[in-house]
Amino acid sequence: MANINHKRKAFTMLELIFVIVILGVVSSIGAEVIANVYKSYILERATHRSSIKTELAATQLANRLLYAVPGTVIGRKSSDKSYRDISSLDSEDYDILEWIGYDNDSFSAKRQPGWSGFIDLDDSNKTDLKTRGSDLNNTDLIIRNLTDGSTNIGDAAVFFPGQYDAYNVGYTHNGDKNGAIKVDGSSQDDDLVVEDLTGKTISEFYKLSWSAYALVPSDNGDGTFDLKMYYNYQPWKNEEYSDGNSTVLVRNVTVFKFVGSDTTVRFKICQREMITNDSNITICKEKAVIR
């Protein structure tokens, strides 16, 4: 039986060249599309991350400022630690925001507040303040839990309206502390043992505080800084923010500015997110806190 050869038509050289050219064009377009999609993804991811970081930092700061004792919010210079009331800042050199916060953790912890905010003047004396409706043992427990036992109600202070301002609560080491009534402890659930009140004026309403707070920039040396929050320190005990605990609120900050008055604080935070060594994106958040 004879062999039968089947001839198959092959691509010509010209056809092969056309195919190669078309594949090259398609691949170059596809590679450019993929590169642009990847660049957009990297940019969107950096924008999202920076936005989330600044929003979380601004929200945490606003939540803390809501419970600032009125009249105790100050701006401080990191260069020499001088300070002024936030309503009278005259330059942008005041880069530290500091305030005394009243204790909301035990005040709102359960139906009966840890401290009621009311004083029975008829049943109080120069070393004991009768605060009806309080559960001071619970306040002491919550303060200890929040500070790992390093602070208790005996480290707290009472603030009566009109008896304090930014310059008499102890911000300056060994400075005037006459605006804060130091608490020595509690003898009953509703009895605050305090320093001698002779010569001091008290009223029916008060705020209880066990900590001041400070937002302090820590320079990174590359045009950014980490914004640290200091807490668990008591100016009325001659303590400065450096005596307290600290945590980083947000990293790689480029701008932190604030202004305010006795009842409002407005601040702005800008955070830089690196994309490459030569490329970055910066997102800013601004909030106003009305107390």
Buried (B, 14 or more C-beta within 10 A) or exposed (E): EEEEEEEEEEEEEEEEEEEEEEEEEEEEEEEEEEEEEEEEEBEEEBBEBBBEBBBEBBEEBBEBBEBBBBBBBBBBBEEEBEBBBBBEBEEEEBBBBBBBBBBBBBBEBEEEBBBBBBBBEEEBEEBBBBBEEBBBBBBBBBBBEBBEEEBBBBBBBBBBEEBBBBBBBBBBEEEBBBBBBBBBBBEEBBBBBBBEBEEBEBEEEBBBBBBBBBBBBEEEEEEBBBBBBBBBBBBBEEBBBEBBBBEEBBBBBBEBBBBBEBEBBBBBBBBBBBBEEEEBBBBBBEBEBEB
